[in-house]
């Protein structure tokens, strides 16, 4: 198993302001932008409002621009 292939089941998560709560145990979540698996120990970027996780800052910024860019 490596960070690009976390294996095991996908987790179900509730994203909070400073942390997340695991609702269904698993090894990873999928990036809402790229679809890539993100091991839970590497999950650092997410949207509380959209309840979705992102691989990194580039994906988070891309989603922000898609959802808020026109209003910013």
Beta strands, then each sheet from edge to edge (+ up, - down):
strand 1: 12-15
strand 2: 20-24
strand 3: 28-30
strand 4: 37-39
strand 5: 45-47
strand 6: 52-54
sheet 1: 1+ 2-
sheet 2: 3+ 4-
sheet 3: 5+ 6-
end
